[in-house]
Amino acid sequence: MLNKPQGVVSATEDKKYPTVLDLIADKKRKDLFPVGRLDLDSEGLLLLTNDGALAQALMHPSHEVNKTYLVKVPGIVPQEKLDQLRLGVKLEDGPTAPAVVNLRDYDHERGFTLFDITIHEGRNRQIRRMCDAIGFPVRDLKRIKLGPLQLSNLGRGKFRSLSEQELSQLRKAAKL
């Protein structure tokens, strides 16, 4: 489990930006690859593995493994716009599945809304595109949960190995 910072790509190699593998102390672990992606401007929980079957199952929408993100958008998002996310929104590549949205905070003084959104799909830049579709572009995006795993207190740019119990829970969530 890695807490990917902004400015790092979810790839094994890149000529322009540092990669998630550059953050791993053991440079011999070239057999690891990221499970899914977080775009350059996003941060948070990212798994690295050498288990292709587990990676595929975690990311395939048919397995419905939930991914939860903390989203900050400028402005005060009306409830009806959050409800649109809850029902699913139309994107250029088709409608999204309904999302679970939990409002965390309206900061009227600084002019932003903070909420959690949980999805089980994993389309390219999906959360950002969903928020754009309701007229509130994302300012900050952080994945805080993947299946049963939570980011918790893992520092930005830090990583740790998963326990056997966590691996078992992941396999169960992925229906393996």
SULHU-V153518 format. One line per field, one symbol per residue. phi: phi as a letter, one per 40 degrees, with the letter a starting at -180 (. if undefined). A space follows every 50 residues. Layout:
# SULHU-V153518
phi->???
This chain:
# SULHU-V153518
phi->.bccccgbccacaacbbcbcccccccccccccaccgabcdcbbhcbcbab bcccdccccccccfccbbbcbbbcgbccdcccccccchbcbcbhcccdbc bbcbabbcccgabbacbbbbcacdfccccccdccgbcccbbbcbabfccb cfcccdgcaaccccccccccccccgb
